[in-house]
Amino acid sequence: MLELDHCESLGGLLEEHADDLQDLHQAWQSISSGGAQEVAW
């Protein structure tokens, strides 16, 4: 189990990187739908 303060700091990181996570999510959707060739890492 993660400690609560660790979860809070993780939540802060997630908020800071929300735009990056959205980009990753879109890239993942592209990969999982068979468009892996189009994704540049």
PDBQT receptor file of N, H, CA, C and O in Angstrom, charges set to zero:
ATOM      1  N   MET A   1       0.844  -1.209   0.000  1.00  0.00    +0.000 N 
ATOM      2  CA  MET A   1       0.000   0.000   0.000  1.00  0.00    +0.000 C 
ATOM      3  C   MET A   1       0.880   1.260   0.000  1.00  0.00    +0.000 C 
ATOM      4  O   MET A   1       1.894   1.330   0.694  1.00  0.00    +0.000 OA
ATOM      5  N   LEU A   2       0.467   2.233  -0.786  1.00  0.00    +0.000 N 
ATOM      6  H   LEU A   2      -0.357   2.176  -1.350  1.00  0.00    +0.000 HD
ATOM      7  CA  LEU A   2       1.172   3.506  -0.790  1.00  0.00    +0.000 C 
ATOM      8  C   LEU A   2       0.728   4.337   0.401  1.00  0.00    +0.000 C 
ATOM      9  O   LEU A   2      -0.425   4.283   0.826  1.00  0.00    +0.000 OA
ATOM     10  N   GLU A   3       1.668   5.105   0.927  1.00  0.00    +0.000 N 
ATOM     11  H   GLU A   3       2.605   5.149   0.581  1.00  0.00    +0.000 HD
ATOM     12  CA  GLU A   3       1.309   6.002   2.023  1.00  0.00    +0.000 C 
ATOM     13  C   GLU A   3       0.536   7.196   1.472  1.00  0.00    +0.000 C 
ATOM     14  O   GLU A   3       0.693   7.565   0.308  1.00  0.00    +0.000 OA
ATOM     15  N   LEU A   4      -0.309   7.801   2.328  1.00  0.00    +0.000 N 
ATOM     16  H   LEU A   4      -0.436   7.500   3.274  1.00  0.00    +0.000 HD
ATOM     17  CA  LEU A   4      -1.185   8.868   1.853  1.00  0.00    +0.000 C 
ATOM     18  C   LEU A   4      -0.398  10.049   1.305  1.00  0.00    +0.000 C 
ATOM     19  O   LEU A   4      -0.748  10.592   0.256  1.00  0.00    +0.000 OA
ATOM     20  N   ASP A   5       0.670  10.457   2.007  1.00  0.00    +0.000 N 
ATOM     21  H   ASP A   5       0.954  10.017   2.859  1.00  0.00    +0.000 HD
ATOM     22  CA  ASP A   5       1.432  11.614   1.525  1.00  0.00    +0.000 C 
ATOM     23  C   ASP A   5       2.076  11.300   0.180  1.00  0.00    +0.000 C 
ATOM     24  O   ASP A   5       2.231  12.190  -0.657  1.00  0.00    +0.000 OA
ATOM     25  N   HIS A   6       2.447  10.048  -0.031  1.00  0.00    +0.000 N 
ATOM     26  H   HIS A   6       2.321   9.326   0.649  1.00  0.00    +0.000 HD
ATOM     27  CA  HIS A   6       3.008   9.660  -1.326  1.00  0.00    +0.000 C 
ATOM     28  C   HIS A   6       1.937   9.786  -2.407  1.00  0.00    +0.000 C 
ATOM     29  O   HIS A   6       2.216  10.265  -3.506  1.00  0.00    +0.000 OA
ATOM     30  N   CYS A   7       0.728   9.363  -2.099  1.00  0.00    +0.000 N 
ATOM     31  H   CYS A   7       0.502   8.975  -1.205  1.00  0.00    +0.000 HD
ATOM     32  CA  CYS A   7      -0.371   9.470  -3.062  1.00  0.00    +0.000 C 
ATOM     33  C   CYS A   7      -0.658  10.928  -3.386  1.00  0.00    +0.000 C 
ATOM     34  O   CYS A   7      -0.921  11.269  -4.539  1.00  0.00    +0.000 OA
ATOM     35  N   GLU A   8      -0.609  11.787  -2.379  1.00  0.00    +0.000 N 
ATOM     36  H   GLU A   8      -0.395  11.509  -1.442  1.00  0.00    +0.000 HD
ATOM     37  CA  GLU A   8      -0.888  13.204  -2.622  1.00  0.00    +0.000 C 
ATOM     38  C   GLU A   8       0.168  13.807  -3.539  1.00  0.00    +0.000 C 
ATOM     39  O   GLU A   8      -0.168  14.558  -4.455  1.00  0.00    +0.000 OA
ATOM     40  N   SER A   9       1.432  13.493  -3.308  1.00  0.00    +0.000 N 
ATOM     41  H   SER A   9       1.705  12.883  -2.564  1.00  0.00    +0.000 HD
ATOM     42  CA  SER A   9       2.475  14.042  -4.166  1.00  0.00    +0.000 C 
ATOM     43  C   SER A   9       2.365  13.447  -5.575  1.00  0.00    +0.000 C 
ATOM     44  O   SER A   9       2.656  14.120  -6.564  1.00  0.00    +0.000 OA
ATOM     45  N   LEU A  10       1.944  12.187  -5.656  1.00  0.00    +0.000 N 
ATOM     46  H   LEU A  10       1.707  11.641  -4.853  1.00  0.00    +0.000 HD
ATOM     47  CA  LEU A  10       1.739  11.570  -6.967  1.00  0.00    +0.000 C 
ATOM     48  C   LEU A  10       0.599  12.276  -7.696  1.00  0.00    +0.000 C 
ATOM     49  O   LEU A  10       0.679  12.527  -8.899  1.00  0.00    +0.000 OA
ATOM     50  N   GLY A  11      -0.471  12.595  -6.948  1.00  0.00    +0.000 N 
ATOM     51  H   GLY A  11      -0.536  12.390  -5.971  1.00  0.00    +0.000 HD
ATOM     52  CA  GLY A  11      -1.581  13.330  -7.553  1.00  0.00    +0.000 C 
ATOM     53  C   GLY A  11      -1.123  14.683  -8.079  1.00  0.00    +0.000 C 
ATOM     54  O   GLY A  11      -1.557  15.119  -9.145  1.00  0.00    +0.000 OA
ATOM     55  N   GLY A  12      -0.238  15.352  -7.324  1.00  0.00    +0.000 N 
ATOM     56  H   GLY A  12       0.114  14.997  -6.458  1.00  0.00    +0.000 HD
ATOM     57  CA  GLY A  12       0.301  16.632  -7.778  1.00  0.00    +0.000 C 
ATOM     58  C   GLY A  12       1.090  16.465  -9.063  1.00  0.00    +0.000 C 
ATOM     59  O   GLY A  12       0.977  17.280  -9.978  1.00  0.00    +0.000 OA
ATOM     60  N   LEU A  13       1.893  15.404  -9.133  1.00  0.00    +0.000 N 
ATOM     61  H   LEU A  13       1.985  14.741  -8.390  1.00  0.00    +0.000 HD
ATOM     62  CA  LEU A  13       2.657  15.133 -10.349  1.00  0.00    +0.000 C 
ATOM     63  C   LEU A  13       1.723  14.895 -11.524  1.00  0.00    +0.000 C 
ATOM     64  O   LEU A  13       1.954  15.396 -12.625  1.00  0.00    +0.000 OA
ATOM     65  N   LEU A  14       0.658  14.120 -11.279  1.00  0.00    +0.000 N 
ATOM     66  H   LEU A  14       0.470  13.714 -10.385  1.00  0.00    +0.000 HD
ATOM     67  CA  LEU A  14      -0.284  13.829 -12.359  1.00  0.00    +0.000 C 
ATOM     68  C   LEU A  14      -0.935  15.115 -12.861  1.00  0.00    +0.000 C 
ATOM     69  O   LEU A  14      -1.131  15.287 -14.064  1.00  0.00    +0.000 OA
ATOM     70  N   GLU A  15      -1.270  16.019 -11.936  1.00  0.00    +0.000 N 
ATOM     71  H   GLU A  15      -1.111  15.879 -10.959  1.00  0.00    +0.000 HD
ATOM     72  CA  GLU A  15      -1.871  17.279 -12.360  1.00  0.00    +0.000 C 
ATOM     73  C   GLU A  15      -0.879  18.105 -13.167  1.00  0.00    +0.000 C 
ATOM     74  O   GLU A  15      -1.246  18.719 -14.169  1.00  0.00    +0.000 OA
ATOM     75  N   GLU A  16       0.391  18.120 -12.725  1.00  0.00    +0.000 N 
ATOM     76  H   GLU A  16       0.688  17.621 -11.911  1.00  0.00    +0.000 HD
ATOM     77  CA  GLU A  16       1.414  18.894 -13.433  1.00  0.00    +0.000 C 
ATOM     78  C   GLU A  16       1.612  18.377 -14.848  1.00  0.00    +0.000 C 
ATOM     79  O   GLU A  16       1.877  19.147 -15.771  1.00  0.00    +0.000 OA
ATOM     80  N   HIS A  17       1.479  17.053 -15.012  1.00  0.00    +0.000 N 
ATOM     81  H   HIS A  17       1.264  16.427 -14.262  1.00  0.00    +0.000 HD
ATOM     82  CA  HIS A  17       1.790  16.444 -16.303  1.00  0.00    +0.000 C 
ATOM     83  C   HIS A  17       0.533  15.998 -17.036  1.00  0.00    +0.000 C 
ATOM     84  O   HIS A  17       0.591  15.104 -17.881  1.00  0.00    +0.000 OA
ATOM     85  N   ALA A  18      -0.598  16.612 -16.721  1.00  0.00    +0.000 N 
ATOM     86  H   ALA A  18      -0.646  17.338 -16.035  1.00  0.00    +0.000 HD
ATOM     87  CA  ALA A  18      -1.867  16.194 -17.321  1.00  0.00    +0.000 C 
ATOM     88  C   ALA A  18      -1.817  16.277 -18.847  1.00  0.00    +0.000 C 
ATOM     89  O   ALA A  18      -2.332  15.396 -19.536  1.00  0.00    +0.000 OA
ATOM     90  N   ASP A  19      -1.193  17.343 -19.378  1.00  0.00    +0.000 N 
ATOM     91  H   ASP A  19      -0.775  18.058 -18.819  1.00  0.00    +0.000 HD
ATOM     92  CA  ASP A  19      -1.120  17.475 -20.828  1.00  0.00    +0.000 C 
ATOM     93  C   ASP A  19      -0.290  16.350 -21.436  1.00  0.00    +0.000 C 
ATOM     94  O   ASP A  19      -0.656  15.786 -22.467  1.00  0.00    +0.000 OA
ATOM     95  N   ASP A  20       0.837  16.026 -20.786  1.00  0.00    +0.000 N 
ATOM     96  H   ASP A  20       1.135  16.485 -19.949  1.00  0.00    +0.000 HD
ATOM     97  CA  ASP A  20       1.671  14.929 -21.274  1.00  0.00    +0.000 C 
ATOM     98  C   ASP A  20       0.893  13.623 -21.230  1.00  0.00    +0.000 C 
ATOM     99  O   ASP A  20       0.985  12.804 -22.144  1.00  0.00    +0.000 OA
ATOM    100  N   LEU A  21       0.117  13.433 -20.151  1.00  0.00    +0.000 N 
ATOM    101  H   LEU A  21       0.042  14.099 -19.409  1.00  0.00    +0.000 HD
ATOM    102  CA  LEU A  21      -0.658  12.206 -20.023  1.00  0.00    +0.000 C 
ATOM    103  C   LEU A  21      -1.717  12.116 -21.115  1.00  0.00    +0.000 C 
ATOM    104  O   LEU A  21      -1.993  11.032 -21.629  1.00  0.00    +0.000 OA
ATOM    105  N   GLN A  22      -2.311  13.255 -21.469  1.00  0.00    +0.000 N 
ATOM    106  H   GLN A  22      -2.087  14.135 -21.052  1.00  0.00    +0.000 HD
ATOM    107  CA  GLN A  22      -3.291  13.241 -22.554  1.00  0.00    +0.000 C 
ATOM    108  C   GLN A  22      -2.617  12.836 -23.859  1.00  0.00    +0.000 C 
ATOM    109  O   GLN A  22      -3.172  12.057 -24.634  1.00  0.00    +0.000 OA
ATOM    110  N   ASP A  23      -1.419  13.364 -24.101  1.00  0.00    +0.000 N 
ATOM    111  H   ASP A  23      -0.967  13.997 -23.471  1.00  0.00    +0.000 HD
ATOM    112  CA  ASP A  23      -0.684  12.994 -25.312  1.00  0.00    +0.000 C 
ATOM    113  C   ASP A  23      -0.369  11.506 -25.306  1.00  0.00    +0.000 C 
ATOM    114  O   ASP A  23      -0.516  10.832 -26.325  1.00  0.00    +0.000 OA
ATOM    115  N   LEU A  24       0.068  10.988 -24.143  1.00  0.00    +0.000 N 
ATOM    116  H   LEU A  24       0.187  11.536 -23.315  1.00  0.00    +0.000 HD
ATOM    117  CA  LEU A  24       0.361   9.568 -24.031  1.00  0.00    +0.000 C 
ATOM    118  C   LEU A  24      -0.891   8.740 -24.276  1.00  0.00    +0.000 C 
ATOM    119  O   LEU A  24      -0.849   7.709 -24.948  1.00  0.00    +0.000 OA
ATOM    120  N   HIS A  25      -2.005   9.206 -23.723  1.00  0.00    +0.000 N 
ATOM    121  H   HIS A  25      -2.039  10.044 -23.177  1.00  0.00    +0.000 HD
ATOM    122  CA  HIS A  25      -3.261   8.480 -23.893  1.00  0.00    +0.000 C 
ATOM    123  C   HIS A  25      -3.651   8.405 -25.361  1.00  0.00    +0.000 C 
ATOM    124  O   HIS A  25      -4.077   7.358 -25.847  1.00  0.00    +0.000 OA
ATOM    125  N   GLN A  26      -3.503   9.528 -26.064  1.00  0.00    +0.000 N 
ATOM    126  H   GLN A  26      -3.158  10.379 -25.669  1.00  0.00    +0.000 HD
ATOM    127  CA  GLN A  26      -3.829   9.546 -27.491  1.00  0.00    +0.000 C 
ATOM    128  C   GLN A  26      -2.882   8.621 -28.255  1.00  0.00    +0.000 C 
ATOM    129  O   GLN A  26      -3.302   7.902 -29.161  1.00  0.00    +0.000 OA
ATOM    130  N   ALA A  27      -1.614   8.647 -27.885  1.00  0.00    +0.000 N 
ATOM    131  H   ALA A  27      -1.273   9.232 -27.148  1.00  0.00    +0.000 HD
ATOM    132  CA  ALA A  27      -0.641   7.776 -28.536  1.00  0.00    +0.000 C 
ATOM    133  C   ALA A  27      -0.989   6.314 -28.280  1.00  0.00    +0.000 C 
ATOM    134  O   ALA A  27      -0.905   5.478 -29.181  1.00  0.00    +0.000 OA
ATOM    135  N   TRP A  28      -1.385   6.011 -27.034  1.00  0.00    +0.000 N 
ATOM    136  H   TRP A  28      -1.453   6.689 -26.303  1.00  0.00    +0.000 HD
ATOM    137  CA  TRP A  28      -1.752   4.635 -26.689  1.00  0.00    +0.000 C 
ATOM    138  C   TRP A  28      -2.971   4.185 -27.476  1.00  0.00    +0.000 C 
ATOM    139  O   TRP A  28      -3.018   3.049 -27.948  1.00  0.00    +0.000 OA
ATOM    140  N   GLN A  29      -3.962   5.066 -27.623  1.00  0.00    +0.000 N 
ATOM    141  H   GLN A  29      -3.924   5.988 -27.239  1.00  0.00    +0.000 HD
ATOM    142  CA  GLN A  29      -5.144   4.730 -28.413  1.00  0.00    +0.000 C 
ATOM    143  C   GLN A  29      -4.741   4.454 -29.857  1.00  0.00    +0.000 C 
ATOM    144  O   GLN A  29      -5.258   3.539 -30.498  1.00  0.00    +0.000 OA
ATOM    145  N   SER A  30      -3.810   5.259 -30.354  1.00  0.00    +0.000 N 
ATOM    146  H   SER A  30      -3.390   6.002 -29.833  1.00  0.00    +0.000 HD
ATOM    147  CA  SER A  30      -3.345   5.071 -31.726  1.00  0.00    +0.000 C 
ATOM    148  C   SER A  30      -2.653   3.716 -31.876  1.00  0.00    +0.000 C 
ATOM    149  O   SER A  30      -2.860   3.005 -32.859  1.00  0.00    +0.000 OA
ATOM    150  N   ILE A  31      -1.827   3.374 -30.883  1.00  0.00    +0.000 N 
ATOM    151  H   ILE A  31      -1.660   3.952 -30.085  1.00  0.00    +0.000 HD
ATOM    152  CA  ILE A  31      -1.122   2.084 -30.916  1.00  0.00    +0.000 C 
ATOM    153  C   ILE A  31      -2.116   0.930 -30.824  1.00  0.00    +0.000 C 
ATOM    154  O   ILE A  31      -2.051  -0.020 -31.604  1.00  0.00    +0.000 OA
ATOM    155  N   SER A  32      -3.040   1.021 -29.859  1.00  0.00    +0.000 N 
ATOM    156  H   SER A  32      -3.093   1.792 -29.225  1.00  0.00    +0.000 HD
ATOM    157  CA  SER A  32      -3.936  -0.098 -29.619  1.00  0.00    +0.000 C 
ATOM    158  C   SER A  32      -4.933  -0.269 -30.762  1.00  0.00    +0.000 C 
ATOM    159  O   SER A  32      -5.549  -1.326 -30.890  1.00  0.00    +0.000 OA
ATOM    160  N   SER A  33      -5.096   0.761 -31.595  1.00  0.00    +0.000 N 
ATOM    161  H   SER A  33      -4.595   1.620 -31.491  1.00  0.00    +0.000 HD
ATOM    162  CA  SER A  33      -5.973   0.620 -32.751  1.00  0.00    +0.000 C 
ATOM    163  C   SER A  33      -5.163   0.264 -34.007  1.00  0.00    +0.000 C 
ATOM    164  O   SER A  33      -5.692   0.296 -35.118  1.00  0.00    +0.000 OA
ATOM    165  N   GLY A  34      -3.909  -0.066 -33.828  1.00  0.00    +0.000 N 
ATOM    166  H   GLY A  34      -3.479  -0.092 -32.926  1.00  0.00    +0.000 HD
ATOM    167  CA  GLY A  34      -3.100  -0.563 -34.937  1.00  0.00    +0.000 C 
ATOM    168  C   GLY A  34      -2.314   0.505 -35.668  1.00  0.00    +0.000 C 
ATOM    169  O   GLY A  34      -1.785   0.243 -36.749  1.00  0.00    +0.000 OA
ATOM    170  N   GLY A  35      -2.220   1.723 -35.101  1.00  0.00    +0.000 N 
ATOM    171  H   GLY A  35      -2.649   1.937 -34.224  1.00  0.00    +0.000 HD
ATOM    172  CA  GLY A  35      -1.510   2.791 -35.787  1.00  0.00    +0.000 C 
ATOM    173  C   GLY A  35      -0.121   3.029 -35.227  1.00  0.00    +0.000 C 
ATOM    174  O   GLY A  35       0.353   4.164 -35.212  1.00  0.00    +0.000 OA
ATOM    175  N   ALA A  36       0.540   1.969 -34.766  1.00  0.00    +0.000 N 
ATOM    176  H   ALA A  36       0.154   1.047 -34.778  1.00  0.00    +0.000 HD
ATOM    177  CA  ALA A  36       1.818   2.129 -34.086  1.00  0.00    +0.000 C 
ATOM    178  C   ALA A  36       2.867   2.795 -34.984  1.00  0.00    +0.000 C 
ATOM    179  O   ALA A  36       3.736   3.519 -34.498  1.00  0.00    +0.000 OA
ATOM    180  N   GLN A  37       2.780   2.550 -36.282  1.00  0.00    +0.000 N 
ATOM    181  H   GLN A  37       2.073   1.963 -36.677  1.00  0.00    +0.000 HD
ATOM    182  CA  GLN A  37       3.768   3.116 -37.188  1.00  0.00    +0.000 C 
ATOM    183  C   GLN A  37       3.715   4.642 -37.190  1.00  0.00    +0.000 C 
ATOM    184  O   GLN A  37       4.712   5.307 -37.471  1.00  0.00    +0.000 OA
ATOM    185  N   GLU A  38       2.536   5.192 -36.872  1.00  0.00    +0.000 N 
ATOM    186  H   GLU A  38       1.726   4.652 -36.643  1.00  0.00    +0.000 HD
ATOM    187  CA  GLU A  38       2.358   6.634 -36.939  1.00  0.00    +0.000 C 
ATOM    188  C   GLU A  38       2.846   7.340 -35.689  1.00  0.00    +0.000 C 
ATOM    189  O   GLU A  38       2.984   8.563 -35.681  1.00  0.00    +0.000 OA
ATOM    190  N   VAL A  39       3.108   6.582 -34.631  1.00  0.00    +0.000 N 
ATOM    191  H   VAL A  39       2.996   5.589 -34.637  1.00  0.00    +0.000 HD
ATOM    192  CA  VAL A  39       3.480   7.203 -33.357  1.00  0.00    +0.000 C 
ATOM    193  C   VAL A  39       4.996   7.331 -33.269  1.00  0.00    +0.000 C 
ATOM    194  O   VAL A  39       5.714   6.333 -33.325  1.00  0.00    +0.000 OA
ATOM    195  N   ALA A  40       5.473   8.548 -33.134  1.00  0.00    +0.000 N 
ATOM    196  H   ALA A  40       4.890   9.359 -33.088  1.00  0.00    +0.000 HD
ATOM    197  CA  ALA A  40       6.914   8.780 -32.971  1.00  0.00    +0.000 C 
ATOM    198  C   ALA A  40       7.212   8.989 -31.490  1.00  0.00    +0.000 C 
ATOM    199  O   ALA A  40       6.689   9.917 -30.872  1.00  0.00    +0.000 OA
ATOM    200  N   TRP A  41       8.047   8.132 -30.928  1.00  0.00    +0.000 N 
ATOM    201  H   TRP A  41       8.471   7.379 -31.430  1.00  0.00    +0.000 HD
ATOM    202  CA  TRP A  41       8.339   8.239 -29.488  1.00  0.00    +0.000 C 
ATOM    203  C   TRP A  41       9.491   9.188 -29.275  1.00  0.00    +0.000 C 
ATOM    204  O   TRP A  41       9.897   9.421 -28.137  1.00  0.00    +0.000 OA
TER     205      TRP A  41
